[in-house]
Amino acid sequence: MRLDKFLKVSRLIKRRTLAKEVSDQGRIAINGVEAKASTNVKVGDELSIRFGQKVTKVRIDKIQETTRKDDAAEMYTIVSEERMNQE
């Protein structure tokens, strides 16, 4: 599944267009490698997402084409959340 679609279906990012913009700006890495919106993700991959001053790391547990809002959180596990230091 494409990275931008996974982010939208899992509801880590609300809209696919926003997910595409964020990934194309280089703010998302898969297993430590910077990723574009069209990069394919698979179960077991670890995503690192920069939201403003926060870095969230999640591991993909399940991939589904569609999901209900209540079940979206089952698609990933949050590994860590860190605040970035301002310099």
N, C-alpha and C positions, 0 to 999 in steps of 0.2 A: 504494500500500500504506500502511496505517496506520503511524504512527511506532512505536507499542508493538510491533506485530507485526514490523516490520523489525528493531528492537533485539533481539528474541528470536531470530528466524531467523538473523540474522548473528552471534549469540552475543556481542554487545557487552554485553548484560545477560542473565543466565541464564533468568529467568522473566518471562513477559509481565505478570503482576500487579505485579512489582517495577518493570518498565519503565513501566507505567501510573502507579504512585505517583511515581516519579522525575520523569516529564514533567509530571504535574499539580502538582508542587511548584515548577515553574518552573526546574528545573535543566538543561533542554535547550533549545537554540535552533537553529532551522533558518535558515541564511543570515542570522544576526544577529537574528532575530525569535523571541521566546519562543514555544514550541510546546506544545500539549496532546497527549495520547495519541492522539486521533482525527485529528490533522493528517496529511494525505497527504504522503508523501515521493516523490521521483522521482530518477532518475539525474542526477548533477551537483550535487545539494544538498549543502551543507556543514553538518554537525551539530557543535555545541559542547556537550559533556556534562561536567557537574561531578560528580566522584566525590570526596566528602570535600574534601581540600585540593588536588585535582588537576583540571585542565581538559584534556580531550582533544578535539581537533578531528579529525573524519574526513570524507572525501568519499565519497559513495555512487557506486560504480562499476557495480553490477549489482543488480537486484531479482529475487528468486526467491521463490516461495511456500514451498518447502521446500528444504533443503540438508543435505548430510552435514557432520559436524563438520569434516572435513578441508578442505572447500570453502568453509566459512563466511567465512574471512578474505579470500576473493576478492571478496566483496560490497562491500568498502570499502577505502580507503587512509587510513592515519593521516597527517594533515597535520602536527600538532604535539601535544606533550604538555608542559604547564607546571604548575609548582607555584604555588599561590596563597600570597601572603604573609599571615602572621597579624599582625593589628594589635592 
